[in-house]
Amino acid sequence: MLNSIFQNERLCSSGAVDDHTLEFSAMDTDSHSRGKSHLAEDFFDDFTNSAHLFHDDVLKRVASIDSPKKAFNILNKYASRCRRLNGENLNFSIDERESQMISSPSVETLIHLGAEKFIKSSSKVSDELSVLSHPYPSSVLCQSEEDCVGVRLVQSLLSCAEKVDKKEYEEAYELLLECDRMSSSRGSVVERLVFYFSEGLYERIDRETGRVTPKGLGKKFEDPLVAVRSPDETMIAFHNELPISQITKFAGMQAVVDNVGEARKVHFIDFEIRNGIQCIILMQALVDRCGNPLDSLRISAVCVGGETRAGVEATGRRLASFAGSLGLSFSFEVVVVEDLLELDEKSFSRVDVDEVVVVYAEYTLSYMIGGSDRLHHVMKVVRGLRFRVMVVAEVEANCNSPIFVERFVEAMLFYGAYFESMSVCMRSVEHRCIAEATCFGASIRNVVAAEGRERKIRHVGIGVWRAFFARFGFEETELSMSSLYQANLVVKNFASGSFFTFGIDGKSFIIGWKRTPMSSISAWRFDVPI
């Protein structure tokens, strides 16, 4: 199975398989047979359970910030539609020091090399069908012993994943022991990546065999939806040291400002406020508007479950203090529900009909996919609020395929890029290790080991979100050049900023690490007929 996935990349990149072939699946015929009305009713059931919608549209148009007409070539990676922004860096030229750093093979390259070795060792695939088209052999691309170890680790991990997929558990277990010997939670990027993916494979084997091993079900681990909320100190370090966090917030808040226009009263509804840094950015931007002073800003923070209420209230107090320093009329409310199904329009006290409603969802909607009824419900509530704009920031990865090996490969590439970016950007090793062990480690384990309702980490790409939002009548609105400019300003403040790459998918903004997509920012409107 893994062989065919990696071989398909070669076919995709060479043009041997066209987009129609890649996009077609059984669901296409099912949707015609059922009829449009039936499809409209159970769209999200298909969205969460069908292979078709995990193969969402690849980037149709990727434009340079400096030259909007310049397109990029986008590769469909593996049959599971991993994508890579393929083209020049869009931010600014790479200086000599960074050029030397980037000359060493990236984690993605090491994964490719490991995949090539895996394919060659497990089949008689000819060089012409090799998954990679590097002009030099792996011995040239591996510039250090660490690189060579990384390639061998990837090869072993992929071999193990295939054995697990074939239910050859004893052979898989032997390969995991080999991975254990070479990987570590504090080693190189590839060693750390393999360490956490190995934990997921241990647990998957335990789940499927009924055994309990120390590194599988015998190891205590947090619910992934709890683990994604890292300690405040780690989140602050994450924001201060990793450009993608600031890019998301500055570009997102610029999209809000662009869409509220000259509104004097703004009601900002945040579904994941955390420490509220994005609200501080918004306040400053609204206050600085030339000739359009703001009469009032009201922030409603949605809080699911009482355990996080104290933290949200503390955020509200800090925001109120900051608003006071700006002389801004400000109010803050915590909207507490035990379950998102309890949320309704009346949960938000509407004081003034002149308020412009803004909805902000940063890395939170994808966590509702596992309970599609909740995501459906939230979208209906949001639509009823008659918002001016909804700004959504989401992970740009596709870890929701029902096919295990596809999901595994996609997750390796995505988390590999994230681990590498944190290794380069974060000065605090301790905070980086905490983030990897809690937020990312628990997510990887869930993506690899769990199925059905227990699989809670279900990231999907912007193409899938676009199709889903359209069902509710939400129309995608183009992000302004100001949002892209804000993103470019952010990366210029970081020594490693030029490794972050930007692209446009439809009307949405894609942020990548060395051209591997990591996050998307999109803006949506819902115009109610008068």
Wavefront OBJ file of the C-alpha trace (Angstrom):
o trace
v 0.000 0.000 0.000
v 2.744 2.450 0.954
v 4.619 1.542 -2.221
v 1.676 2.568 -4.365
v 1.246 5.814 -2.464
v 4.827 6.886 -2.967
v 4.895 5.716 -6.575
v 1.790 7.769 -7.315
v 3.713 10.920 -6.456
v 5.982 10.209 -9.390
v 2.998 9.748 -11.688
v 1.355 12.936 -10.423
v 4.429 15.094 -10.819
v 5.185 13.707 -14.287
v 1.655 14.345 -15.520
v 0.946 10.683 -16.123
v -2.175 10.963 -14.000
v -4.427 13.970 -14.449
v -6.382 15.825 -11.772
v -9.647 14.165 -12.775
v -8.178 10.726 -12.147
v -6.921 11.758 -8.727
v -10.127 13.449 -7.677
v -12.535 10.719 -8.787
v -13.826 8.267 -6.221
v -16.874 6.160 -5.461
v -18.500 9.100 -3.748
v -18.801 10.922 -7.072
v -21.100 8.243 -8.411
v -22.903 7.954 -5.086
v -23.713 11.644 -5.048
v -25.305 11.442 -8.503
v -27.357 8.404 -7.622
v -28.661 9.915 -4.405
v -29.546 13.254 -5.905
v -28.726 16.798 -4.837
v -31.309 17.139 -2.092
v -30.099 14.039 -0.287
v -26.473 15.126 -0.602
v -27.318 18.482 0.967
v -28.788 16.784 4.013
v -25.891 14.470 4.835
v -22.973 16.382 3.372
v -20.934 16.442 6.552
v -21.391 12.744 7.182
v -19.651 12.220 3.865
v -17.210 14.965 4.730
v -16.017 13.062 7.793
v -16.286 9.500 6.524
v -15.604 9.476 2.785
v -12.219 9.321 1.123
v -13.368 11.715 -1.602
v -13.471 14.866 0.437
v -10.100 14.213 1.999
v -8.764 14.559 -1.518
v -9.762 18.216 -1.600
v -8.825 20.647 -4.311
v -5.116 21.289 -4.567
v -3.935 24.869 -4.788
v -5.454 26.088 -8.047
v -3.671 29.407 -8.007
v -0.632 30.297 -5.966
v 0.359 33.917 -6.415
v 3.456 35.837 -5.455
v 2.991 38.798 -3.135
v 5.273 40.815 -5.380
v 3.742 39.555 -8.610
v 0.116 38.423 -8.289
v 0.134 36.921 -11.792
v 3.029 34.560 -11.171
v 1.752 31.022 -10.656
v 3.450 28.156 -8.922
v 3.538 24.515 -9.856
v 1.851 22.425 -7.201
v 2.560 18.737 -6.768
v -0.026 16.250 -5.565
v 2.119 14.357 -3.065
v 1.325 10.715 -2.738
v -2.216 9.656 -3.533
v -3.349 11.248 -0.268
v -2.801 14.700 -1.743
v 0.067 16.072 0.276
v 0.930 19.387 -1.283
v 4.080 21.451 -1.464
v 4.312 25.073 -2.506
v 6.819 24.745 -5.335
v 8.434 27.989 -6.387
v 10.554 30.893 -5.260
v 10.375 32.226 -1.718
v 7.735 34.930 -1.640
v 8.873 36.911 1.396
v 12.293 38.282 0.586
v 15.664 37.051 -0.639
v 17.540 34.600 1.550
v 20.742 36.098 2.884
v 24.093 34.310 2.690
v 23.909 32.883 6.222
v 20.441 31.448 5.684
v 21.457 30.172 2.253
v 24.100 28.067 3.945
v 21.542 26.784 6.485
v 18.969 25.856 3.839
v 21.601 24.008 1.768
v 21.421 21.147 4.261
v 18.598 18.697 3.504
v 15.242 19.581 5.007
v 13.225 17.128 7.051
v 10.914 16.687 4.078
v 13.901 15.735 1.910
v 15.044 13.208 4.507
v 11.532 11.736 4.565
v 11.629 11.449 0.777
v 15.022 9.752 0.880
v 13.826 7.328 3.547
v 10.745 6.622 1.436
v 12.909 5.895 -1.600
v 15.017 3.440 0.367
v 11.861 1.842 1.766
v 10.437 1.305 -1.708
v 13.676 -0.065 -3.122
v 14.116 -2.437 -0.201
v 10.592 -3.822 -0.360
v 10.013 -4.107 -4.094
v 11.674 -4.410 -7.464
v 10.722 -0.870 -8.446
v 12.963 0.482 -11.152
v 14.772 3.786 -10.890
v 12.306 5.240 -13.382
v 9.491 4.710 -10.894
v 11.508 5.995 -7.944
v 9.494 8.254 -5.665
v 12.163 10.940 -5.890
v 13.709 12.677 -8.848
v 16.800 14.050 -7.099
v 19.728 14.578 -9.485
v 22.116 13.232 -6.847
v 22.107 9.984 -4.870
v 21.121 9.958 -1.219
v 24.765 9.550 -0.222
v 25.385 13.034 -1.643
v 22.249 14.596 -0.148
v 23.012 13.194 3.315
v 25.682 15.604 4.478
v 26.202 14.181 7.959
v 25.888 11.023 9.988
v 22.779 12.573 11.580
v 21.168 12.835 8.125
v 22.012 9.214 7.358
v 20.517 8.076 10.666
v 17.402 10.134 9.887
v 16.961 8.445 6.509
v 17.337 4.980 8.063
v 14.822 5.910 10.763
v 12.248 7.027 8.214
v 12.785 3.833 6.227
v 12.224 1.714 9.348
v 9.179 3.719 10.402
v 7.526 3.401 6.981
v 8.289 -0.318 6.911
v 6.676 -0.622 10.324
v 3.578 1.335 9.253
v 3.123 -0.990 6.292
v 3.484 -4.057 8.524
v 0.846 -2.651 10.879
v -1.449 -1.980 7.930
v -1.014 -5.594 6.835
v -1.580 -6.751 10.435
v 1.863 -8.324 10.561
v 2.280 -7.230 14.160
v 5.313 -9.270 15.218
v 7.391 -7.961 12.329
v 6.112 -4.440 13.070
v 7.102 -4.802 16.708
v 10.675 -5.756 15.747
v 10.911 -2.658 13.545
v 9.599 -0.497 16.394
v 12.370 -1.804 18.635
v 14.839 -0.683 15.963
v 13.197 2.762 15.899
v 13.456 2.905 19.691
v 17.197 2.356 19.552
v 17.747 5.272 17.168
v 15.055 7.808 18.184
v 14.638 10.122 21.161
v 12.302 12.875 22.351
v 15.351 15.149 22.639
v 17.325 14.091 19.568
v 17.424 15.534 16.053
v 14.226 16.647 14.336
v 13.782 13.291 12.566
v 14.631 11.365 15.742
v 11.997 13.285 17.683
v 9.440 12.879 14.893
v 9.997 9.115 14.723
v 9.843 8.877 18.528
v 6.279 10.227 18.629
v 5.093 8.346 15.533
v 6.477 5.140 17.047
v 4.382 5.734 20.166
v 1.326 5.989 17.942
v 2.189 2.693 16.228
v 2.716 0.965 19.587
v -0.747 2.066 20.655
v -2.322 1.065 17.334
v -0.854 -2.430 17.655
v -2.162 -2.648 21.230
v -5.631 -1.564 20.151
v -5.739 -4.113 17.356
v -4.258 -7.032 19.299
v -5.763 -6.429 22.725
v -2.393 -6.350 24.429
v -1.123 -3.587 26.736
v 2.521 -2.615 26.324
v 4.486 0.043 28.271
v 4.796 2.326 25.230
v 1.317 1.657 23.924
v -1.880 1.599 25.943
v 0.174 1.108 29.089
v 1.492 4.664 28.844
v -0.653 7.438 30.288
v -1.391 10.261 27.896
v -3.718 13.236 27.753
v -6.812 13.585 25.649
v -5.472 15.294 22.485
v -8.085 18.057 22.695
v -6.845 18.863 26.206
v -3.185 18.491 25.291
v -3.391 21.108 22.524
v -3.791 23.716 25.265
v -0.165 23.944 26.309
v 0.802 25.860 29.477
v 0.587 29.662 29.176
v 4.374 30.077 29.389
v 4.843 27.677 26.500
v 2.115 29.362 24.450
v 3.730 32.769 24.983
v 7.131 31.391 23.939
v 5.442 29.784 20.947
v 3.932 33.155 19.950
v 7.098 35.161 20.543
v 9.537 32.828 18.826
v 7.617 31.053 16.053
v 6.610 33.413 13.222
v 3.600 31.350 12.137
v 1.737 32.266 15.326
v 2.215 35.989 14.745
v 1.571 35.712 11.010
v -1.785 34.084 11.725
v -2.852 36.696 14.262
v -1.664 39.828 12.446
v -2.989 38.760 9.045
v -6.248 37.558 10.617
v -6.866 40.776 12.519
v -6.067 42.805 9.406
v -8.799 40.837 7.630
v -11.196 41.804 10.433
v -10.293 45.492 10.175
v -10.670 45.400 6.383
v -14.163 43.966 6.638
v -15.656 46.038 9.455
v -15.020 49.164 7.422
v -16.003 52.326 9.275
v -18.181 50.574 11.845
v -18.239 52.438 15.166
v -19.477 49.478 17.258
v -17.895 46.057 16.887
v -18.885 42.774 18.543
v -15.992 40.301 18.304
v -16.878 36.646 19.007
v -13.855 34.432 19.646
v -14.189 30.635 19.759
v -10.676 30.061 21.157
v -9.473 33.215 22.894
v -6.704 31.651 25.020
v -4.401 34.506 26.128
v -6.126 37.034 23.861
v -3.068 38.299 21.970
v -5.159 38.589 18.799
v -7.605 40.881 20.640
v -4.811 43.221 21.670
v -3.716 43.437 18.028
v -7.317 44.148 16.990
v -7.816 46.864 19.619
v -4.684 48.702 18.550
v -5.626 48.476 14.874
v -9.179 49.749 15.439
v -8.035 52.620 17.621
v -5.435 53.640 15.043
v -7.981 53.978 12.231
v -7.642 57.457 10.763
v -10.778 59.570 11.136
v -12.942 56.662 12.299
v -12.864 56.495 16.088
v -14.430 53.418 17.631
v -17.367 53.987 19.964
v -17.261 50.539 21.544
v -15.749 47.080 21.288
v -17.428 44.078 22.842
v -15.683 40.715 23.012
v -17.536 37.456 23.630
v -15.313 34.495 24.442
v -16.885 31.053 24.001
v -15.843 28.699 26.791
v -16.768 25.008 26.610
v -16.739 23.385 30.022
v -16.291 25.212 33.286
v -12.670 24.109 33.791
v -11.324 26.805 31.464
v -13.555 29.640 32.669
v -11.096 31.045 35.210
v -8.387 31.353 32.565
v -10.751 33.057 30.113
v -11.910 35.507 32.781
v -8.285 36.337 33.575
v -7.755 37.054 29.876
v -10.781 39.354 29.967
v -9.333 41.352 32.850
v -6.036 41.817 31.020
v -7.868 42.946 27.885
v -10.001 45.391 29.874
v -6.849 46.898 31.354
v -5.292 47.273 27.921
v -8.484 48.809 26.500
v -8.450 51.310 29.369
v -4.922 52.374 28.472
v -6.181 53.134 24.954
v -9.230 55.016 26.183
v -11.458 52.471 24.447
v -15.011 51.735 25.546
v -14.803 48.007 26.126
v -16.863 45.123 27.488
v -16.080 41.446 27.846
v -18.342 38.464 28.376
v -17.638 34.783 28.846
v -20.147 32.541 27.092
v -19.998 29.275 29.045
v -21.616 26.097 27.753
v -21.009 22.551 28.916
v -21.499 21.310 25.369
v -21.429 23.182 22.071
v -24.882 21.797 21.324
v -26.134 24.131 24.089
v -24.864 27.208 22.260
v -27.489 29.373 20.562
v -27.954 32.940 19.372
v -29.366 33.957 22.747
v -26.051 32.960 24.363
v -24.668 36.239 23.036
v -26.336 39.277 24.598
v -26.958 41.733 21.811
v -27.009 45.227 23.277
v -27.037 47.360 20.154
v -28.485 46.586 16.748
v -25.842 48.854 15.228
v -23.075 46.476 16.247
v -21.094 44.822 13.493
v -20.582 41.158 14.395
v -17.253 39.484 13.709
v -16.582 35.764 14.281
v -13.031 34.546 14.810
v -12.075 30.857 14.897
v -8.360 30.144 15.243
v -7.393 26.462 15.139
v -10.630 25.314 16.704
v -13.173 24.232 14.064
v -11.189 21.165 12.993
v -11.437 19.835 16.549
v -15.210 19.713 16.095
v -15.042 17.455 13.025
v -15.046 14.300 15.130
v -18.478 15.332 16.414
v -19.969 16.581 13.170
v -23.290 17.355 14.843
v -21.512 19.982 16.964
v -19.796 21.602 14.008
v -23.080 21.659 12.120
v -24.776 23.231 15.125
v -22.084 25.888 15.603
v -22.278 26.905 11.951
v -26.052 27.312 12.177
v -25.664 29.478 15.290
v -22.969 31.572 13.607
v -25.154 32.034 10.535
v -27.993 33.220 12.752
v -25.766 35.944 14.214
v -25.679 37.637 10.792
v -21.992 38.308 11.014
v -20.163 40.788 8.822
v -17.133 38.534 8.498
v -15.910 35.211 9.874
v -12.132 34.805 9.889
v -10.870 31.226 10.135
v -7.302 30.066 10.761
v -6.770 26.329 10.406
v -4.075 23.740 9.999
v -3.446 23.158 6.305
v -2.961 19.413 6.386
v -5.037 16.391 5.608
v -4.956 13.996 8.511
v -8.535 12.789 8.117
v -8.267 10.070 5.499
v -9.986 6.821 6.501
v -7.060 5.014 4.850
v -4.405 4.522 7.505
v -1.247 4.662 5.393
v -2.399 7.785 3.542
v -3.098 9.508 6.823
v 0.246 8.333 8.213
v 2.308 9.723 5.317
v 0.436 13.034 5.274
v 0.899 13.442 9.022
v 4.629 12.663 8.779
v 5.164 15.440 6.255
v 3.060 17.989 8.125
v 4.445 17.334 11.608
v 7.947 17.006 10.167
v 7.699 20.565 8.822
v 6.331 21.809 12.152
v 9.040 20.068 14.199
v 11.718 21.491 11.932
v 10.312 25.028 12.146
v 10.201 24.847 15.945
v 13.755 23.499 16.063
v 15.027 26.400 13.973
v 12.924 29.189 15.474
v 12.456 28.449 19.176
v 15.334 29.497 21.431
v 13.891 27.734 24.455
v 14.567 24.016 24.094
v 12.456 23.361 27.177
v 9.359 25.085 25.790
v 9.839 23.357 22.442
v 10.061 19.969 24.127
v 6.940 20.696 26.190
v 5.000 21.662 23.045
v 6.160 18.554 21.193
v 5.427 16.200 24.075
v 1.980 17.610 24.897
v 0.285 19.344 21.985
v 2.001 17.650 19.048
v 2.838 14.302 20.623
v -0.740 13.655 21.709
v -2.066 14.742 18.302
v 0.326 12.463 16.409
v -0.588 9.550 18.644
v -4.292 10.132 18.038
v -3.922 10.475 14.254
v -1.905 7.248 14.047
v -3.594 5.033 16.638
v -7.266 5.947 16.830
v -10.215 5.305 14.529
v -13.870 6.252 14.550
v -15.131 8.570 17.289
v -11.892 8.168 19.205
v -9.925 9.890 16.435
v -10.308 13.525 17.427
v -7.498 15.132 15.420
v -8.941 15.432 11.915
v -7.198 18.263 10.118
v -8.395 18.928 6.571
v -7.329 21.354 3.859
v -8.889 24.630 2.776
v -10.599 22.953 -0.188
v -12.645 20.802 2.185
v -13.546 23.795 4.364
v -14.558 25.728 1.272
v -17.001 23.004 0.258
v -18.341 22.726 3.804
v -18.895 26.460 4.375
v -20.653 26.762 1.011
v -23.360 24.479 2.338
v -24.305 27.168 4.876
v -24.311 29.953 2.304
v -20.966 31.411 3.417
v -19.109 33.176 0.642
v -15.338 33.339 0.622
v -14.017 36.883 0.470
v -10.563 37.771 -0.751
v -7.940 38.759 1.781
v -6.553 42.203 1.028
v -2.965 42.956 0.161
v -2.805 44.575 3.595
v -3.171 41.147 5.226
v -0.365 39.743 3.101
v 1.711 42.816 3.873
v 1.220 42.261 7.601
v 2.418 38.678 7.192
v 5.476 39.835 5.295
v 6.282 42.402 7.976
v 6.169 39.699 10.629
v 8.647 37.367 8.942
v 11.100 40.207 8.417
v 11.396 40.492 12.203
v 12.720 36.926 12.520
v 16.159 35.661 11.563
v 14.553 32.507 10.173
v 11.630 34.357 8.602
v 12.591 33.677 5.001
v 12.007 29.960 5.495
v 8.277 30.756 5.761
v 6.573 30.863 2.395
v 3.238 32.312 1.339
v 0.709 31.312 -1.279
v -2.868 31.945 -2.343
v -5.440 29.161 -2.703
v -8.601 30.571 -4.193
v -9.128 33.624 -1.985
v -7.378 32.173 1.046
v -3.871 32.690 2.345
v -1.559 29.702 2.822
v 1.458 29.802 5.141
v 4.205 27.233 4.637
v 7.582 26.180 5.988
v 10.114 25.786 3.180
v 7.077 25.615 0.875
v 5.333 22.828 2.784
v 1.806 24.129 3.668
v 1.165 24.458 7.397
v -1.731 26.865 7.958
v -4.491 28.657 6.107
v -6.259 31.939 6.813
v -9.607 32.612 5.155
v -12.414 35.142 5.451
v -16.118 34.430 4.912
v -19.227 36.572 4.594
v -22.892 35.780 4.857
v -25.136 38.348 3.230
v -28.682 38.150 4.530
v -31.318 39.277 1.981
v -33.126 42.406 3.130
l 1 2 3 4 5 6 7 8 9 10 11 12 13 14 15 16 17 18 19 20 21 22 23 24 25 26 27 28 29 30 31 32 33 34 35 36 37 38 39 40 41 42 43 44 45 46 47 48 49 50 51 52 53 54 55 56 57 58 59 60 61 62 63 64 65 66 67 68 69 70 71 72 73 74 75 76 77 78 79 80 81 82 83 84 85 86 87 88 89 90 91 92 93 94 95 96 97 98 99 100 101 102 103 104 105 106 107 108 109 110 111 112 113 114 115 116 117 118 119 120 121 122 123 124 125 126 127 128 129 130 131 132 133 134 135 136 137 138 139 140 141 142 143 144 145 146 147 148 149 150 151 152 153 154 155 156 157 158 159 160 161 162 163 164 165 166 167 168 169 170 171 172 173 174 175 176 177 178 179 180 181 182 183 184 185 186 187 188 189 190 191 192 193 194 195 196 197 198 199 200 201 202 203 204 205 206 207 208 209 210 211 212 213 214 215 216 217 218 219 220 221 222 223 224 225 226 227 228 229 230 231 232 233 234 235 236 237 238 239 240 241 242 243 244 245 246 247 248 249 250 251 252 253 254 255 256 257 258 259 260 261 262 263 264 265 266 267 268 269 270 271 272 273 274 275 276 277 278 279 280 281 282 283 284 285 286 287 288 289 290 291 292 293 294 295 296 297 298 299 300 301 302 303 304 305 306 307 308 309 310 311 312 313 314 315 316 317 318 319 320 321 322 323 324 325 326 327 328 329 330 331 332 333 334 335 336 337 338 339 340 341 342 343 344 345 346 347 348 349 350 351 352 353 354 355 356 357 358 359 360 361 362 363 364 365 366 367 368 369 370 371 372 373 374 375 376 377 378 379 380 381 382 383 384 385 386 387 388 389 390 391 392 393 394 395 396 397 398 399 400 401 402 403 404 405 406 407 408 409 410 411 412 413 414 415 416 417 418 419 420 421 422 423 424 425 426 427 428 429 430 431 432 433 434 435 436 437 438 439 440 441 442 443 444 445 446 447 448 449 450 451 452 453 454 455 456 457 458 459 460 461 462 463 464 465 466 467 468 469 470 471 472 473 474 475 476 477 478 479 480 481 482 483 484 485 486 487 488 489 490 491 492 493 494 495 496 497 498 499 500 501 502 503 504 505 506 507 508 509 510 511 512 513 514 515 516 517 518 519 520 521 522 523 524 525 526 527 528 529 530
